[in-house]
């Protein structure tokens, strides 16, 4: 049976601020291979929910550079998973431009409507959102300093987990310091982890 757990926004933002201007050695840096932005945001969300979805091809997980889902690193795949996920792992809804909280996600599109960049909200001021990202590394950068034609705003609602599996509550502490790969441990403990 699937149960829902709260998304820990403080953990997601703390992780983002810790690694926005550097790289966690537990995760491959995709900067030269199409960009690292969505990989970084996936790490942040994982730090805040401690759940991955190991469904082959359509899940959201990272074990290694050669054992990961397209949704972990691809802008459109990430969106499709987060919006449509009814199984294990995080899920979100689209929100109004002023409807986000720290730990939520913004994706930017160019003038042709192609979404190309994923950001995490790490602060809110009276002037708007502060965001953090990889590829063009940013820590608490004002959203309005980015050149973009349009954006979509993704509110993380929570994460589902299998009540028959041990609840992972320590992923943040294991990945925050960049010393232990809890993703490998979780993959090993999960019998199938991504059942829809």
N, CA and C atoms as an extended XYZ file, in Angstrom:
588
Properties=species:S:1:pos:R:3:atomname:S:1:resname:S:1:resid:I:1 pbc="F F F"
N         0.835       -1.181        0.000 N   UNK     1
C         0.000        0.000        0.000 CA  UNK     1
C         0.883        1.249        0.000 C   UNK     1
N         0.504        2.232       -0.805 N   UNK     2
C         1.255        3.477       -0.863 CA  UNK     2
C         0.727        4.467        0.159 C   UNK     2
N         1.644        5.073        0.882 N   UNK     3
C         1.321        6.142        1.823 CA  UNK     3
C         2.067        7.403        1.387 C   UNK     3
N         1.633        8.532        1.904 N   UNK     4
C         2.251        9.806        1.532 CA  UNK     4
C         3.050       10.365        2.689 C   UNK     4
N         4.214       10.895        2.349 N   UNK     5
C         5.031       11.570        3.350 CA  UNK     5
C         5.202       13.023        2.945 C   UNK     5
N         5.458       13.861        3.918 N   UNK     6
C         5.653       15.283        3.669 CA  UNK     6
C         7.003       15.519        2.995 C   UNK     6
N         7.028       16.483        2.103 N   UNK     7
C         8.264       16.932        1.456 CA  UNK     7
C         8.952       17.902        2.400 C   UNK     7
N        10.197       17.607        2.751 N   UNK     8
C        10.941       18.445        3.686 CA  UNK     8
C        11.626       19.572        2.912 C   UNK     8
N        10.965       20.707        2.847 N   UNK     9
C        11.465       21.852        2.084 CA  UNK     9
C        12.769       22.398        2.660 C   UNK     9
N        12.886       22.371        3.970 N   UNK    10
C        14.115       22.868        4.594 CA  UNK    10
C        15.315       22.036        4.158 C   UNK    10
N        15.155       20.728        4.107 N   UNK    11
C        16.253       19.862        3.671 CA  UNK    11
C        16.591       20.111        2.198 C   UNK    11
N        15.558       20.236        1.351 N   UNK    12
C        15.799       20.473       -0.072 CA  UNK    12
C        16.558       21.770       -0.291 C   UNK    12
N        16.157       22.820        0.397 N   UNK    13
C        16.816       24.123        0.248 CA  UNK    13
C        18.225       24.088        0.835 C   UNK    13
N        18.395       23.441        1.986 N   UNK    14
C        19.733       23.331        2.584 CA  UNK    14
C        20.687       22.605        1.644 C   UNK    14
N        20.206       21.524        1.018 N   UNK    15
C        21.040       20.794        0.059 CA  UNK    15
C        21.379       21.689       -1.114 C   UNK    15
N        20.400       22.412       -1.640 N   UNK    16
C        20.634       23.298       -2.783 CA  UNK    16
C        21.690       24.342       -2.453 C   UNK    16
N        21.592       24.933       -1.290 N   UNK    17
C        22.556       25.975       -0.913 CA  UNK    17
C        23.955       25.387       -0.685 C   UNK    17
N        24.005       24.161       -0.189 N   UNK    18
C        25.316       23.513        0.053 CA  UNK    18
C        26.035       23.197       -1.259 C   UNK    18
N        25.283       22.756       -2.308 N   UNK    19
C        25.912       22.238       -3.509 CA  UNK    19
C        25.698       23.092       -4.759 C   UNK    19
N        25.062       24.244       -4.658 N   UNK    20
C        24.777       25.061       -5.851 CA  UNK    20
C        26.040       25.498       -6.581 C   UNK    20
N        27.084       25.801       -5.854 N   UNK    21
C        28.302       26.327       -6.481 CA  UNK    21
C        29.425       25.305       -6.533 C   UNK    21
N        29.100       24.055       -6.247 N   UNK    22
C        30.092       22.976       -6.334 CA  UNK    22
C        29.357       21.709       -6.750 C   UNK    22
N        30.037       20.577       -6.718 N   UNK    23
C        29.436       19.320       -7.141 CA  UNK    23
C        29.579       18.271       -6.056 C   UNK    23
N        28.488       17.578       -5.782 N   UNK    24
C        28.510       16.470       -4.853 CA  UNK    24
C        29.166       15.289       -5.569 C   UNK    24
N        30.264       14.753       -5.020 N   UNK    25
C        30.956       13.661       -5.710 CA  UNK    25
C        30.147       12.369       -5.810 C   UNK    25
N        29.028       12.287       -5.123 N   UNK    26
C        28.186       11.091       -5.216 CA  UNK    26
C        27.381       11.047       -6.507 C   UNK    26
N        27.349       12.160       -7.246 N   UNK    27
C        26.550       12.247       -8.466 CA  UNK    27
C        27.431       12.727       -9.617 C   UNK    27
N        27.229       12.167      -10.789 N   UNK    28
C        27.968       12.567      -11.978 CA  UNK    28
C        27.595       14.001      -12.355 C   UNK    28
N        28.569       14.739      -12.885 N   UNK    29
C        28.340       16.110      -13.353 CA  UNK    29
C        28.085       16.061      -14.856 C   UNK    29
N        26.877       16.399      -15.278 N   UNK    30
C        26.482       16.335      -16.686 CA  UNK    30
C        26.692       17.667      -17.415 C   UNK    30
N        27.464       18.566      -16.844 N   UNK    31
C        27.623       19.896      -17.436 CA  UNK    31
C        28.046       19.846      -18.896 C   UNK    31
N        28.971       19.016      -19.259 N   UNK    32
C        29.434       18.929      -20.635 CA  UNK    32
C        28.622       17.991      -21.512 C   UNK    32
N        27.556       17.400      -20.947 N   UNK    33
C        26.758       16.415      -21.675 CA  UNK    33
C        25.285       16.824      -21.728 C   UNK    33
N        25.042       18.074      -22.028 N   UNK    34
C        23.665       18.552      -22.133 CA  UNK    34
C        23.221       19.382      -20.949 C   UNK    34
N        24.001       19.441      -19.896 N   UNK    35
C        23.670       20.270      -18.747 CA  UNK    35
C        23.415       19.468      -17.487 C   UNK    35
N        23.683       20.115      -16.369 N   UNK    36
C        23.559       19.466      -15.062 CA  UNK    36
C        22.388       20.007      -14.251 C   UNK    36
N        21.579       20.875      -14.847 N   UNK    37
C        20.555       21.558      -14.051 CA  UNK    37
C        19.522       20.606      -13.466 C   UNK    37
N        18.957       19.724      -14.266 N   UNK    38
C        17.898       18.852      -13.763 CA  UNK    38
C        18.463       17.777      -12.842 C   UNK    38
N        19.665       17.309      -13.104 N   UNK    39
C        20.347       16.387      -12.198 CA  UNK    39
C        20.458       17.016      -10.811 C   UNK    39
N        20.871       18.267      -10.755 N   UNK    40
C        21.019       18.964       -9.475 CA  UNK    40
C        19.669       19.134       -8.774 C   UNK    40
N        18.648       19.543       -9.505 N   UNK    41
C        17.336       19.728       -8.896 CA  UNK    41
C        16.790       18.396       -8.398 C   UNK    41
N        17.015       17.316       -9.141 N   UNK    42
C        16.598       15.997       -8.666 CA  UNK    42
C        17.286       15.646       -7.351 C   UNK    42
N        18.570       15.959       -7.238 N   UNK    43
C        19.279       15.721       -5.978 CA  UNK    43
C        18.618       16.487       -4.837 C   UNK    43
N        18.287       17.744       -5.084 N   UNK    44
C        17.665       18.580       -4.058 CA  UNK    44
C        16.326       17.990       -3.615 C   UNK    44
N        15.511       17.583       -4.575 N   UNK    45
C        14.203       17.024       -4.244 CA  UNK    45
C        14.360       15.700       -3.500 C   UNK    45
N        15.311       14.884       -3.929 N   UNK    46
C        15.566       13.636       -3.216 CA  UNK    46
C        15.967       13.923       -1.763 C   UNK    46
N        16.801       14.943       -1.560 N   UNK    47
C        17.198       15.307       -0.195 CA  UNK    47
C        15.989       15.684        0.649 C   UNK    47
N        14.941       16.181        0.005 N   UNK    48
C        13.749       16.597        0.725 CA  UNK    48
C        12.662       15.545        0.842 C   UNK    48
N        12.813       14.414        0.146 N   UNK    49
C        11.739       13.407        0.223 CA  UNK    49
C        12.238       11.993        0.500 C   UNK    49
N        13.487       11.702        0.230 N   UNK    50
C        14.085       10.389        0.514 CA  UNK    50
C        13.372        9.235       -0.174 C   UNK    50
N        12.751        9.497       -1.315 N   UNK    51
C        12.091        8.439       -2.066 CA  UNK    51
C        12.470        8.536       -3.540 C   UNK    51
N        12.819        7.420       -4.144 N   UNK    52
C        13.033        7.320       -5.576 CA  UNK    52
C        12.018        6.336       -6.143 C   UNK    52
N        11.800        6.423       -7.431 N   UNK    53
C        10.901        5.505       -8.128 CA  UNK    53
C        11.746        4.730       -9.125 C   UNK    53
N        11.914        3.426       -8.901 N   UNK    54
C        12.809        2.610       -9.711 CA  UNK    54
C        12.114        1.919      -10.883 C   UNK    54
N        10.987        2.454      -11.332 N   UNK    55
C        10.326        1.907      -12.515 CA  UNK    55
C        11.249        2.087      -13.719 C   UNK    55
N        11.611        0.996      -14.424 N   UNK    56
C        12.497        1.142      -15.585 CA  UNK    56
C        11.918        2.123      -16.605 C   UNK    56
N        12.769        2.955      -17.136 N   UNK    57
C        12.463        3.935      -18.186 CA  UNK    57
C        11.590        5.096      -17.722 C   UNK    57
N        10.562        4.838      -16.933 N   UNK    58
C         9.599        5.891      -16.605 CA  UNK    58
C         9.678        6.373      -15.163 C   UNK    58
N        10.587        5.825      -14.377 N   UNK    59
C        10.718        6.226      -12.982 CA  UNK    59
C        11.570        7.466      -12.813 C   UNK    59
N        12.004        7.663      -11.584 N   UNK    60
C        12.849        8.816      -11.227 CA  UNK    60
C        13.853        8.316      -10.202 C   UNK    60
N        15.072        8.026      -10.667 N   UNK    61
C        16.077        7.464       -9.777 CA  UNK    61
C        17.472        7.702      -10.325 C   UNK    61
N        18.437        7.624       -9.405 N   UNK    62
C        19.855        7.693       -9.748 CA  UNK    62
C        20.602        6.742       -8.832 C   UNK    62
N        21.324        5.807       -9.435 N   UNK    63
C        22.229        4.936       -8.708 CA  UNK    63
C        23.666        5.238       -9.142 C   UNK    63
N        23.833        5.435      -10.456 N   UNK    64
C        25.131        5.793      -11.019 CA  UNK    64
C        24.885        6.446      -12.377 C   UNK    64
N        25.958        6.924      -12.992 N   UNK    65
C        25.805        7.576      -14.293 CA  UNK    65
C        25.180        6.638      -15.322 C   UNK    65
N        25.442        5.342      -15.208 N   UNK    66
C        24.895        4.363      -16.144 CA  UNK    66
C        23.645        3.652      -15.636 C   UNK    66
N        23.188        4.007      -14.468 N   UNK    67
C        21.995        3.392      -13.889 CA  UNK    67
C        21.131        4.509      -13.294 C   UNK    67
N        20.397        5.181      -14.180 N   UNK    68
C        19.547        6.299      -13.794 CA  UNK    68
C        18.392        6.380      -14.774 C   UNK    68
N        17.362        7.078      -14.382 N   UNK    69
C        16.217        7.256      -15.266 CA  UNK    69
C        16.352        8.553      -16.058 C   UNK    69
N        15.718        8.635      -17.229 N   UNK    70
C        15.724        9.888      -17.987 CA  UNK    70
C        15.135       11.053      -17.190 C   UNK    70
N        14.172       10.784      -16.317 N   UNK    71
C        13.532       11.854      -15.541 CA  UNK    71
C        14.470       12.477      -14.530 C   UNK    71
N        15.532       11.780      -14.145 N   UNK    72
C        16.471       12.348      -13.171 CA  UNK    72
C        17.256       13.500      -13.786 C   UNK    72
N        17.536       13.433      -15.088 N   UNK    73
C        18.431       14.420      -15.700 CA  UNK    73
C        17.820       15.220      -16.843 C   UNK    73
N        16.685       14.829      -17.381 N   UNK    74
C        16.120       15.509      -18.547 CA  UNK    74
C        14.978       16.442      -18.166 C   UNK    74
N        15.009       17.670      -18.669 N   UNK    75
C        14.016       18.681      -18.313 CA  UNK    75
C        12.596       18.190      -18.562 C   UNK    75
N        12.286       17.745      -19.778 N   UNK    76
C        10.923       17.316      -20.105 CA  UNK    76
C        10.539       16.012      -19.405 C   UNK    76
N        11.484       15.064      -19.322 N   UNK    77
C        11.211       13.804      -18.636 CA  UNK    77
C        10.919       14.047      -17.151 C   UNK    77
N        11.688       14.967      -16.546 N   UNK    78
C        11.470       15.339      -15.149 CA  UNK    78
C        10.051       15.872      -14.960 C   UNK    78
N         9.657       16.798      -15.812 N   UNK    79
C         8.317       17.378      -15.733 CA  UNK    79
C         7.241       16.293      -15.868 C   UNK    79
N         7.385       15.451      -16.885 N   UNK    80
C         6.391       14.404      -17.113 CA  UNK    80
C         6.252       13.484      -15.905 C   UNK    80
N         7.397       13.109      -15.319 N   UNK    81
C         7.328       12.235      -14.151 CA  UNK    81
C         6.651       12.943      -12.982 C   UNK    81
N         7.104       14.144      -12.655 N   UNK    82
C         6.597       14.841      -11.468 CA  UNK    82
C         5.102       15.142      -11.563 C   UNK    82
N         4.643       15.506      -12.732 N   UNK    83
C         3.227       15.846      -12.920 CA  UNK    83
C         2.346       14.592      -12.954 C   UNK    83
N         2.862       13.525      -13.532 N   UNK    84
C         2.041       12.329      -13.753 CA  UNK    84
C         2.272       11.197      -12.759 C   UNK    84
N         3.230       11.330      -11.864 N   UNK    85
C         3.552       10.225      -10.968 CA  UNK    85
C         2.382        9.899      -10.036 C   UNK    85
N         1.959        8.648      -10.083 N   UNK    86
C         0.923        8.145       -9.175 CA  UNK    86
C         1.495        7.019       -8.309 C   UNK    86
N         2.795        6.747       -8.479 N   UNK    87
C         3.438        5.679       -7.735 CA  UNK    87
C         4.369        6.224       -6.668 C   UNK    87
N         5.390        5.456       -6.371 N   UNK    88
C         6.376        5.830       -5.361 CA  UNK    88
C         7.155        7.051       -5.831 C   UNK    88
N         7.546        7.892       -4.879 N   UNK    89
C         8.381        9.047       -5.182 CA  UNK    89
C         7.626       10.358       -5.111 C   UNK    89
N         8.341       11.448       -5.393 N   UNK    90
C         7.727       12.773       -5.296 CA  UNK    90
C         6.723       13.015       -6.421 C   UNK    90
N         5.832       13.942       -6.178 N   UNK    91
C         4.858       14.329       -7.193 CA  UNK    91
C         4.529       15.809       -6.997 C   UNK    91
N         4.075       16.445       -8.072 N   UNK    92
C         3.811       17.879       -7.987 CA  UNK    92
C         2.619       18.263       -8.836 C   UNK    92
N         2.241       19.516       -8.728 N   UNK    93
C         1.198       20.100       -9.557 CA  UNK    93
C         1.724       21.425      -10.089 C   UNK    93
N         1.163       21.845      -11.221 N   UNK    94
C         1.530       23.166      -11.725 CA  UNK    94
C         0.836       24.213      -10.874 C   UNK    94
N         1.544       25.304      -10.628 N   UNK    95
C         1.030       26.371       -9.774 CA  UNK    95
C         1.044       27.684      -10.537 C   UNK    95
N         0.377       28.668      -10.001 N   UNK    96
C         0.445       30.018      -10.545 CA  UNK    96
C         1.845       30.572      -10.305 C   UNK    96
N         2.192       31.602      -11.034 N   UNK    97
C         3.547       32.164      -10.933 CA  UNK    97
C         3.873       32.671       -9.532 C   UNK    97
N         2.862       32.981       -8.740 N   UNK    98
C         3.112       33.439       -7.374 CA  UNK    98
C         2.739       32.377       -6.332 C   UNK    98
N         2.627       31.117       -6.765 N   UNK    99
C         2.136       30.064       -5.883 CA  UNK    99
C         3.178       29.097       -5.376 C   UNK    99
N         4.455       29.478       -5.412 N   UNK   100
C         5.505       28.548       -4.995 CA  UNK   100
C         6.022       28.843       -3.604 C   UNK   100
N         6.634       27.824       -3.017 N   UNK   101
C         7.307       27.912       -1.723 CA  UNK   101
C         8.770       27.528       -1.918 C   UNK   101
N         9.649       27.872       -0.981 N   UNK   102
C        11.013       27.368       -1.070 CA  UNK   102
C        11.016       25.846       -1.195 C   UNK   102
N        11.859       25.344       -2.079 N   UNK   103
C        11.924       23.913       -2.362 CA  UNK   103
C        11.132       23.514       -3.589 C   UNK   103
N        10.299       24.419       -4.107 N   UNK   104
C         9.571       24.157       -5.343 CA  UNK   104
C        10.463       24.415       -6.552 C   UNK   104
N         9.940       24.114       -7.743 N   UNK   105
C        10.755       24.084       -8.960 CA  UNK   105
C        10.172       25.001      -10.027 C   UNK   105
N        11.064       25.631      -10.781 N   UNK   106
C        10.682       26.449      -11.927 CA  UNK   106
C        11.444       25.934      -13.138 C   UNK   106
N        10.742       25.806      -14.263 N   UNK   107
C        11.399       25.443      -15.521 CA  UNK   107
C        11.195       26.579      -16.519 C   UNK   107
N        12.266       26.935      -17.223 N   UNK   108
C        12.266       28.055      -18.154 CA  UNK   108
C        12.195       27.572      -19.591 C   UNK   108
N        11.488       28.328      -20.430 N   UNK   109
C        11.340       28.003      -21.852 CA  UNK   109
C        11.845       29.154      -22.703 C   UNK   109
N        12.303       28.822      -23.916 N   UNK   110
C        12.736       29.843      -24.867 CA  UNK   110
C        11.540       30.316      -25.700 C   UNK   110
N        11.793       31.177      -26.656 N   UNK   111
C        10.709       31.778      -27.440 CA  UNK   111
C         9.952       30.770      -28.298 C   UNK   111
N        10.556       29.610      -28.566 N   UNK   112
C         9.850       28.575      -29.329 CA  UNK   112
C         9.039       27.643      -28.430 C   UNK   112
N         9.078       27.897      -27.117 N   UNK   113
C         8.308       27.077      -26.181 CA  UNK   113
C         9.028       25.846      -25.687 C   UNK   113
N        10.307       25.700      -26.030 N   UNK   114
C        11.082       24.551      -25.559 CA  UNK   114
C        11.642       24.833      -24.168 C   UNK   114
N        11.330       23.941      -23.237 N   UNK   115
C        11.847       24.095      -21.871 CA  UNK   115
C        13.275       23.576      -21.822 C   UNK   115
N        14.152       24.394      -21.255 N   UNK   116
C        15.582       24.114      -21.329 CA  UNK   116
C        16.315       24.198      -19.995 C   UNK   116
N        15.688       24.699      -18.943 N   UNK   117
C        16.419       24.914      -17.692 CA  UNK   117
C        15.508       24.648      -16.499 C   UNK   117
N        16.060       23.985      -15.469 N   UNK   118
C        15.327       23.663      -14.253 CA  UNK   118
C        16.021       24.324      -13.063 C   UNK   118
N        15.224       24.998      -12.229 N   UNK   119
C        15.736       25.759      -11.083 CA  UNK   119
C        14.969       25.361       -9.828 C   UNK   119
N        15.581       25.548       -8.670 N   UNK   120
C        14.876       25.333       -7.404 CA  UNK   120
C        14.746       26.671       -6.691 C   UNK   120
N        13.588       26.899       -6.099 N   UNK   121
C        13.353       28.116       -5.329 CA  UNK   121
C        14.053       27.960       -3.977 C   UNK   121
N        14.999       28.860       -3.696 N   UNK   122
C        15.733       28.802       -2.428 CA  UNK   122
C        15.455       30.015       -1.551 C   UNK   122
N        14.607       30.906       -2.025 N   UNK   123
C        14.215       32.054       -1.225 CA  UNK   123
C        13.132       32.847       -1.922 C   UNK   123
N        12.431       33.651       -1.154 N   UNK   124
C        11.394       34.522       -1.696 CA  UNK   124
C        11.567       35.898       -1.064 C   UNK   124
N        11.619       36.924       -1.899 N   UNK   125
C        11.717       38.298       -1.430 CA  UNK   125
C        10.518       39.078       -1.948 C   UNK   125
N        10.401       40.318       -1.563 N   UNK   126
C         9.292       41.134       -2.074 CA  UNK   126
C         9.430       41.381       -3.566 C   UNK   126
N        10.643       41.182       -4.107 N   UNK   127
C        10.880       41.355       -5.539 CA  UNK   127
C        10.668       40.068       -6.333 C   UNK   127
N        10.438       38.953       -5.667 N   UNK   128
C        10.206       37.702       -6.371 CA  UNK   128
C        11.043       36.559       -5.830 C   UNK   128
N        11.184       35.542       -6.664 N   UNK   129
C        11.883       34.317       -6.254 CA  UNK   129
C        13.393       34.450       -6.365 C   UNK   129
N        14.078       33.806       -5.422 N   UNK   130
C        15.511       33.558       -5.513 CA  UNK   130
C        15.651       32.084       -5.863 C   UNK   130
N        16.511       31.791       -6.827 N   UNK   131
C        16.652       30.418       -7.292 CA  UNK   131
C        18.111       29.996       -7.264 C   UNK   131
N        18.304       28.686       -7.239 N   UNK   132
C        19.640       28.102       -7.315 CA  UNK   132
C        19.628       27.042       -8.401 C   UNK   132
N        20.797       26.843       -9.039 N   UNK   133
C        20.855       25.940      -10.190 CA  UNK   133
C        22.285       25.530      -10.486 C   UNK   133
N        22.397       24.523      -11.343 N   UNK   134
C        23.687       24.108      -11.919 CA  UNK   134
C        23.716       24.430      -13.410 C   UNK   134
N        24.816       24.097      -14.032 N   UNK   135
C        25.230       24.373      -15.406 CA  UNK   135
C        25.735       25.803      -15.457 C   UNK   135
N        24.859       26.776      -15.426 N   UNK   136
C        25.282       28.145      -15.113 CA  UNK   136
C        25.003       28.292      -13.623 C   UNK   136
N        26.005       27.932      -12.823 N   UNK   137
C        25.801       27.805      -11.386 CA  UNK   137
C        25.253       29.092      -10.782 C   UNK   137
N        24.263       28.931       -9.919 N   UNK   138
C        23.637       30.083       -9.272 CA  UNK   138
C        23.219       29.715       -7.860 C   UNK   138
N        23.419       30.643       -6.942 N   UNK   139
C        22.977       30.500       -5.561 CA  UNK   139
C        22.169       31.739       -5.207 C   UNK   139
N        20.897       31.558       -4.939 N   UNK   140
C        20.000       32.661       -4.585 CA  UNK   140
C        20.013       33.780       -5.625 C   UNK   140
N        19.981       33.406       -6.894 N   UNK   141
C        19.906       34.383       -7.985 CA  UNK   141
C        18.452       34.795       -8.196 C   UNK   141
N        18.221       36.058       -8.447 N   UNK   142
C        16.866       36.523       -8.715 CA  UNK   142
C        16.360       35.941      -10.029 C   UNK   142
N        15.165       35.379       -9.987 N   UNK   143
C        14.585       34.772      -11.179 CA  UNK   143
C        14.478       35.776      -12.320 C   UNK   143
N        14.168       37.027      -12.021 N   UNK   144
C        13.973       38.019      -13.076 CA  UNK   144
C        15.261       38.439      -13.772 C   UNK   144
N        16.403       37.886      -13.357 N   UNK   145
C        17.661       38.166      -14.069 CA  UNK   145
C        17.937       37.157      -15.174 C   UNK   145
N        17.092       36.124      -15.269 N   UNK   146
C        17.241       35.135      -16.334 CA  UNK   146
C        16.513       35.608      -17.588 C   UNK   146
N        17.117       35.403      -18.760 N   UNK   147
C        16.382       35.691      -19.997 CA  UNK   147
C        15.553       34.463      -20.397 C   UNK   147
N        14.247       34.568      -20.343 N   UNK   148
C        13.384       33.455      -20.735 CA  UNK   148
C        12.081       34.014      -21.280 C   UNK   148
N        11.453       33.228      -22.147 N   UNK   149
C        10.199       33.665      -22.760 CA  UNK   149
C         8.994       33.291      -21.908 C   UNK   149
N         9.048       32.127      -21.275 N   UNK   150
C         7.960       31.696      -20.405 CA  UNK   150
C         8.512       30.723      -19.372 C   UNK   150
N         7.677       30.414      -18.385 N   UNK   151
C         8.106       29.511      -17.318 CA  UNK   151
C         6.919       28.683      -16.851 C   UNK   151
N         7.226       27.527      -16.264 N   UNK   152
C         6.201       26.753      -15.583 CA  UNK   152
C         6.661       26.565      -14.134 C   UNK   152
N         5.699       26.579      -13.247 N   UNK   153
C         5.951       26.613      -11.815 CA  UNK   153
C         5.401       25.329      -11.201 C   UNK   153
N         6.283       24.549      -10.582 N   UNK   154
C         5.931       23.213      -10.092 CA  UNK   154
C         5.977       23.176       -8.567 C   UNK   154
N         4.836       22.940       -7.975 N   UNK   155
C         4.721       22.854       -6.519 CA  UNK   155
C         4.801       21.390       -6.098 C   UNK   155
N         5.841       21.054       -5.334 N   UNK   156
C         6.009       19.689       -4.839 CA  UNK   156
C         4.989       19.465       -3.718 C   UNK   156
N         4.121       18.494       -3.906 N   UNK   157
C         3.051       18.253       -2.944 CA  UNK   157
C         3.430       17.247       -1.866 C   UNK   157
N         4.333       16.334       -2.182 N   UNK   158
C         4.744       15.311       -1.230 CA  UNK   158
C         5.412       14.172       -1.958 C   UNK   158
N         5.540       13.047       -1.271 N   UNK   159
C         6.141       11.857       -1.876 CA  UNK   159
C         5.415       10.634       -1.339 C   UNK   159
N         5.249        9.659       -2.212 N   UNK   160
C         4.615        8.405       -1.809 CA  UNK   160
C         5.697        7.346       -1.544 C   UNK   160
N         5.383        6.458       -0.628 N   UNK   161
C         6.291        5.357       -0.327 CA  UNK   161
C         5.485        4.092       -0.095 C   UNK   161
N         6.152        2.974       -0.253 N   UNK   162
C         5.536        1.662       -0.059 CA  UNK   162
C         5.563        1.337        1.423 C   UNK   162
N         4.395        1.175        2.013 N   UNK   163
C         4.317        0.908        3.454 CA  UNK   163
C         4.917       -0.442        3.839 C   UNK   163
N         5.160       -1.313        2.855 N   UNK   164
C         5.772       -2.611        3.133 CA  UNK   164
C         7.292       -2.575        3.120 C   UNK   164
N         7.861       -1.435        2.765 N   UNK   165
C         9.317       -1.286        2.698 CA  UNK   165
C         9.793       -0.422        3.866 C   UNK   165
N        11.046       -0.597        4.310 N   UNK   166
C        11.566        0.261        5.379 CA  UNK   166
C        11.565        1.721        4.919 C   UNK   166
N        11.127        2.608        5.784 N   UNK   167
C        11.066        4.029        5.460 CA  UNK   167
C        12.455        4.625        5.563 C   UNK   167
N        12.904        5.255        4.483 N   UNK   168
C        14.222        5.881        4.448 CA  UNK   168
C        14.091        7.301        4.980 C   UNK   168
N        14.614        7.569        6.163 N   UNK   169
C        14.566        8.900        6.750 CA  UNK   169
C        15.937        9.559        6.817 C   UNK   169
N        16.971        8.878        6.371 N   UNK   170
C        18.331        9.383        6.560 CA  UNK   170
C        19.015        9.837        5.286 C   UNK   170
N        18.328        9.848        4.166 N   UNK   171
C        19.016       10.160        2.912 CA  UNK   171
C        19.652       11.539        2.936 C   UNK   171
N        18.973       12.508        3.525 N   UNK   172
C        19.534       13.865        3.556 CA  UNK   172
C        20.903       13.865        4.215 C   UNK   172
N        20.997       13.257        5.375 N   UNK   173
C        22.252       13.268        6.119 CA  UNK   173
C        23.338       12.467        5.414 C   UNK   173
N        22.940       11.459        4.639 N   UNK   174
C        23.924       10.645        3.923 CA  UNK   174
C        24.437       11.343        2.666 C   UNK   174
N        23.590       12.099        1.966 N   UNK   175
C        24.069       12.725        0.729 CA  UNK   175
C        24.530       14.166        0.914 C   UNK   175
N        24.080       14.834        1.963 N   UNK   176
C        24.425       16.246        2.169 CA  UNK   176
C        25.939       16.461        2.207 C   UNK   176
N        26.637       15.586        2.907 N   UNK   177
C        28.081       15.722        3.033 CA  UNK   177
C        28.872       15.169        1.864 C   UNK   177
N        28.199       14.460        0.952 N   UNK   178
C        28.879       13.933       -0.223 CA  UNK   178
C        29.780       12.755        0.046 C   UNK   178
N        29.459       11.955        1.071 N   UNK   179
C        30.365       10.872        1.437 CA  UNK   179
C        29.785        9.471        1.322 C   UNK   179
N        28.464        9.330        1.302 N   UNK   180
C        27.880        7.989        1.224 CA  UNK   180
C        26.707        8.013        0.256 C   UNK   180
N        26.670        7.039       -0.624 N   UNK   181
C        25.617        7.029       -1.637 CA  UNK   181
C        24.425        6.218       -1.160 C   UNK   181
N        23.453        6.924       -0.590 N   UNK   182
C        22.262        6.242       -0.117 CA  UNK   182
C        21.412        5.733       -1.270 C   UNK   182
N        21.604        6.285       -2.475 N   UNK   183
C        20.837        5.803       -3.630 CA  UNK   183
C        21.173        4.340       -3.903 C   UNK   183
N        22.451        3.980       -3.827 N   UNK   184
C        22.831        2.583       -4.036 CA  UNK   184
C        22.208        1.700       -2.968 C   UNK   184
N        22.232        2.182       -1.737 N   UNK   185
C        21.641        1.405       -0.650 CA  UNK   185
C        20.149        1.238       -0.867 C   UNK   185
N        19.466        2.328       -1.238 N   UNK   186
C        18.022        2.260       -1.451 CA  UNK   186
C        17.687        1.326       -2.599 C   UNK   186
N        18.478        1.379       -3.669 N   UNK   187
C        18.232        0.486       -4.818 CA  UNK   187
C        18.396       -0.964       -4.405 C   UNK   187
N        19.362       -1.238       -3.558 N   UNK   188
C        19.578       -2.589       -3.095 CA  UNK   188
C        18.472       -3.078       -2.179 C   UNK   188
N        17.873       -2.167       -1.397 N   UNK   189
C        16.819       -2.552       -0.472 CA  UNK   189
C        15.470       -2.647       -1.135 C   UNK   189
N        15.329       -2.013       -2.300 N   UNK   190
C        14.029       -1.965       -2.963 CA  UNK   190
C        13.848       -3.210       -3.828 C   UNK   190
N        12.776       -3.926       -3.590 N   UNK   191
C        12.524       -5.122       -4.398 CA  UNK   191
C        12.115       -4.745       -5.809 C   UNK   191
N        11.282       -3.709       -5.951 N   UNK   192
C        10.909       -3.232       -7.286 CA  UNK   192
C        10.613       -1.742       -7.213 C   UNK   192
N        10.377       -1.175       -6.074 N   UNK   193
C        10.353        0.229       -5.777 CA  UNK   193
C         9.567        1.146       -6.661 C   UNK   193
N         9.141        0.779       -7.824 N   UNK   194
C         8.472        1.727       -8.681 CA  UNK   194
C         7.096        1.296       -9.116 C   UNK   194
N         6.492        0.399       -8.406 N   UNK   195
C         5.183       -0.081       -8.817 CA  UNK   195
C         4.192        1.069       -8.902 C   UNK   195
N         3.461        1.078       -9.981 N   UNK   196
C         2.475        2.148      -10.179 CA  UNK   196
C         1.186        1.773       -9.493 C   UNK   196
